[in-house]
Amino acid sequence: MTTPPPDTTPPPDTSTSEVPPPEEAVPLPPPVIRPPVVVAPPRNPVRTPAVVPPAPEVLPPPPPRSPPAAMDLTPSAVGPGSGVTASGHGCDPQSPVDVSIENVAVGKTVAGLDGAFEVPLSTGAVDVGRHQVTAKCGRTLVAPLDVVLVGSIGSGTSTLTIILFFLLLGGWYYGNRLVSQLPARRGE
């Protein structure tokens, strides 16, 4: 059997009074919170212009709808030299209105704020027949006018009297002929 070698380590020095201090707990530093790292896109060596979408097209509001233009004549049939009144609407507001019959000027006025007008017409130089009345007021309005000859007959009772006279005369004649042939038949 073998014996272990003797321990040659010197014994600890107890003559010194220094003793290592006991280990104390060291506080840990607070954790460090770091923001996330943002990676920028790589730079493009060729610069492309920014595409800007076109601005929406701004349209002006639509013009107000005006009523259809028209002209009326009162009355629409007259005798030569009689008065006629032309009235219409749909002209430009405050515009001059020139009225003519077959290119002969017969009336003039100014349209109101609403585009309406009314003007008396002179028909003294107009011949008998159908004519076209034209009003120019920013627009051209047209209406027909009949110039007719008017004959006068007396009162309606004289016509009725003549008709009754001929009816009675016809009845008397027919009745006479009918009666005159009755005796000739009885004698046969």
C-alpha positions in Angstrom: 0.0 0.0 0.0 1.1 3.3 -0.7 0.8 6.3 1.4 -0.3 9.6 0.1 2.2 12.3 -0.1 2.3 14.8 2.7 0.5 18.1 2.3 3.0 20.8 1.8 0.7 23.8 1.6 1.4 26.3 4.3 -1.3 26.9 6.7 -3.2 30.0 6.4 -1.8 33.0 8.2 -4.1 33.8 11.0 -1.9 36.5 12.5 -3.3 39.1 10.2 -6.6 40.5 11.1 -7.7 41.2 7.6 -10.6 39.1 6.6 -12.1 39.6 3.2 -15.5 41.2 3.5 -18.5 39.1 2.9 -19.9 39.4 -0.6 -22.8 41.9 -0.7 -25.6 41.8 -3.3 -24.8 44.3 -6.0 -27.9 45.9 -7.6 -28.3 45.3 -11.3 -28.5 48.3 -13.6 -32.0 49.0 -15.0 -32.7 47.4 -18.4 -32.1 49.5 -21.4 -35.0 49.8 -23.8 -33.9 50.6 -27.3 -36.2 51.9 -30.1 -36.6 49.7 -33.1 -34.2 50.2 -35.8 -35.7 51.7 -39.0 -34.0 50.8 -42.2 -34.3 53.4 -44.8 -34.9 52.2 -48.4 -31.8 52.4 -50.5 -31.3 55.6 -52.3 -32.0 55.5 -56.0 -29.3 57.1 -58.0 -31.8 58.1 -60.7 -34.3 60.7 -59.5 -37.8 60.2 -60.8 -40.2 63.1 -60.6 -43.0 62.8 -58.2 -46.3 62.0 -59.8 -48.9 64.5 -58.8 -52.5 63.5 -59.6 -54.3 66.1 -61.7 -56.6 68.4 -59.8 -60.2 67.7 -60.4 -61.6 69.9 -63.1 -63.9 72.6 -61.7 -66.8 73.2 -64.0 -68.9 76.3 -63.9 -72.5 75.8 -62.8 -74.9 75.1 -65.7 -76.8 78.2 -66.8 -80.3 78.4 -65.5 -82.8 76.7 -67.7 -85.0 79.2 -69.4 -88.6 78.4 -70.4 -89.1 77.7 -74.1 -89.5 80.9 -76.1 -92.9 81.6 -77.6 -95.0 84.4 -79.0 -98.8 84.8 -79.2 -100.9 87.2 -81.2 -104.2 88.5 -79.9 -106.3 88.2 -82.0 -104.6 85.9 -84.5 -107.1 86.8 -87.4 -108.0 90.4 -88.1 -109.3 92.7 -90.8 -107.0 95.1 -92.7 -105.8 97.9 -90.5 -107.1 96.3 -87.2 -105.0 96.3 -84.1 -103.1 93.2 -82.9 -101.1 92.7 -79.7 -98.0 90.5 -79.7 -97.0 89.0 -76.4 -94.1 86.6 -75.8 -91.6 85.3 -73.3 -88.1 83.7 -73.5 -86.2 86.8 -74.7 -83.0 87.9 -73.1 -83.8 90.1 -70.1 -83.9 93.9 -70.9 -83.2 93.3 -74.6 -84.8 95.3 -77.3 -87.7 93.6 -79.1 -88.2 94.4 -82.8 -91.4 93.0 -84.3 -92.0 92.8 -88.1 -94.6 91.4 -90.4 -93.0 90.0 -93.6 -89.8 92.2 -93.0 -91.9 95.4 -92.4 -91.3 96.8 -88.9 -94.6 97.1 -87.1 -93.7 97.4 -83.4 -90.8 97.9 -80.9 -90.4 97.5 -77.2 -88.0 96.3 -74.5 -88.3 92.9 -72.8 -88.7 92.8 -69.0 -86.4 91.3 -66.4 -88.1 88.0 -66.9 -87.7 88.1 -70.7 -91.4 88.7 -71.4 -92.8 91.5 -73.6 -96.1 92.9 -74.9 -96.4 95.3 -77.8 -99.3 96.6 -80.0 -98.7 96.1 -83.7 -99.8 98.3 -86.6 -101.3 96.3 -89.5 -102.4 99.2 -91.7 -99.9 98.4 -94.6 -100.5 94.6 -94.5 -102.4 92.9 -97.4 -105.1 90.3 -97.0 -103.7 86.8 -96.4 -101.6 84.7 -94.0 -98.4 86.5 -92.8 -95.5 85.6 -90.6 -94.9 87.9 -87.6 -91.3 87.8 -86.3 -90.0 89.2 -83.0 -86.2 89.5 -82.6 -85.0 89.8 -79.0 -81.8 87.8 -78.7 -83.9 84.9 -80.0 -86.2 84.8 -83.0 -89.9 84.2 -82.2 -92.5 83.5 -84.9 -96.3 83.4 -85.0 -98.8 83.4 -87.9 -101.3 86.2 -88.5 -104.3 86.0 -90.8 -105.5 89.3 -92.3 -109.1 88.6 -93.7 -111.9 90.6 -95.3 -114.9 90.7 -93.0 -118.3 91.1 -94.6 -121.2 92.2 -92.5 -124.7 90.7 -92.6 -127.6 92.3 -90.8 -128.9 90.8 -87.6 -129.4 87.1 -87.3 -133.2 87.5 -87.2 -133.4 88.7 -90.8 -131.6 85.6 -92.0 -134.0 83.4 -90.0 -136.9 85.3 -91.5 -135.8 84.6 -95.0 -135.3 80.9 -94.3 -138.8 80.6 -92.7 -140.3 82.4 -95.6 -138.9 80.0 -98.1 -139.9 77.0 -96.0 -143.5 78.2 -95.8 -143.6 78.9 -99.5 -142.3 75.5 -100.3 -144.8 73.9 -97.9 -147.7 75.8 -99.4 -146.7 74.8 -103.0 -146.3 71.1 -102.1 -149.5 71.1 -100.2 -151.4 72.7 -103.1 -150.1 70.2 -105.6 -151.0 67.3 -103.3 -154.6 68.6 -102.7 -155.2 69.5 -106.3 -154.6 65.9 -107.4 -157.0 64.3 -104.9 -160.3 65.1 -106.7 -158.9 63.8 -110.0 -158.4 60.4 -108.4 -161.9 60.3 -106.9 -163.5 60.8 -110.2 -161.8 58.0 -112.0 
